[in-house]
Amino acid sequence: MRSNATTVDHGVQLPIQTEFVLPEHGMGFNLESPVLTQTLGFEILSYNYAIVGLSPYSPYWRHVRNISTLELLFTHRISLLRQACESEVLASVRDIYQEYRRKNASSISDLRAEPASLLLVDMKRWFGDITMNIMFKMIVGKRFHDDGEGDEEGRKALRDWVELIGRFVVSDGLPFLRWLNLGGHEKAMKKTAKELDLVVQRWLDEHKARRNLDGEAGAVKSEQDFMDVLLSNLDGNAEISSYDSDTINKALCLTMILAGTDTTIVTMTWATSLLLNHKEALKKVQQELETQIGRDRQVNESDLKNLPYLHSVIKETFRFYPALPLSIPHEAIEDCNISGYCVPKGTQLILNLYKIHRDPRMWPDPSDFQPKRFLTTHKDVDVRGQNFELIPFGSGRRMCPGVSLALQVISLALTSFLHAFIVQTPGDQAVDMEEAVGLTNLKSTPLEVLISPRVPEHVYCK
């Protein structure tokens, strides 16, 4: 494929090639192309490339990447968030149960009443609420739903950002036509960027005001969220780039929210869809939950290590539907040879993860949903960037730093939901598995399911 008149892009579709180009000491490939990142969407929606995932490889990128990894996504902090993650998931499960009770109040209180009816749940929204509440708690110290009137506005702005960032604009290929604003995309992008900035700026102002009050009172906040940490790290450190400290703070916080929500929601939605279309696999998951947890208590984070089949379902979902079907761009920093191809310096490279994950040379029956493969022939394959036939989070220096957090949220939310409820589709029909076109691998239609309680009432109420 060709992105412009001078640069030829190379698509890598084989795991054996991927192994050469991704690792930190690979064959001449650096990460993030200055050509591919110069798009209208990246410029407008990322504070002029301040967002980490869209920033060129530079001292600025290294500095903010280190802050993200050391202050938010390191193992100790994630372990500290375990209780918050558990409480958020269980509260969300309880909310669904309470809604079920309200709908069936007469049936529950009167044995002579009509049988209780099932509750219709929009799973994409439910998974989204859980994920956003956890991420917001980590980053700005409050749940997404605690933001009052900004709740729906923020949700829409985030959704619009994901849609617009991956949109091709004519001026990306023909820059001299930008002034025409063909399609009106620039106007929409600026509107979304402004809406998101207003939300994030409000959080930053609140943090600064609280920090000033604490300073005057001599108080020290015991639990600092990510925005607090950034205020401390960036204070008096304005020399790291041309961006001011407020812009860096807002860009980093927005990076974590955007990177940590949409991809996680996508994976949980596809996993549930696959299980509903493969009843035997769903039955095996429920049998495992019955054996390891039973029905007389809630799911704990410590239970997750005892659920190998559930983890194999999640891995198979990553293989089938990687949240990002195409990787972020890479750039050759020197001439090199990959599997007989001469790749000149400056070549743009994109990994076709969708193709790699379905390569029949690595995955027998690649179009079949077979979680058991990760308990047998592929039991040693992991998703943390070391096995190049399965890299949903990427690999090398630009690998997603939030992989541990994402796996924790996905595993706990999916396990808790399947443990708490009997789930089926309306009319017991197959789930529509059509994929939408976009930056992330979204399901094109909503996932609405019917649920009923699976465990005794006291389990929901603890």
Buried (B, 14 or more C-beta within 10 A) or exposed (E): EEBBEEBEBBEBBBBBBBBBBBBEEBBBBBBBBBBBBBBBBBBBBBBBBBBBBBBBBEEBBEBBBEBBEEBBBEEEBBEEBBEBBBEBBBEBBBEBBEEBBEBBEEBBEEEEEEEBEBBEBEBBBBBBBBBBBBBBBBBBBBBBEEBEEBBEBBBEBBEBBBBBBBBEBBBBEEEEEBEEBEEEBBEBBEBBBEBBBEBBEEBBEBBBEBBEEEEEEEEEEEEBBBBBBBBEBBEEEEEBBEBEBBBBBBBBBBBBBBBBBBBBBBBBBBBBBBBBBBEEBBEBBBEBBEEBBEEEBBBBBEBBEEBBBBBBBBBBBBBBBBBBBBBBBBBBBEEBEBEEEEBEEBBBBBBBBBBBBBBEEBBEEBEEBBBBBBBEEBEEBBBBBEBBBBBBBBBBBBBBBBBBBBBBBBBBBBBBBBBBBEBBBEEEEEBEBEEEEBBBBBBEEEBBBBBBBBBEEEBBEE
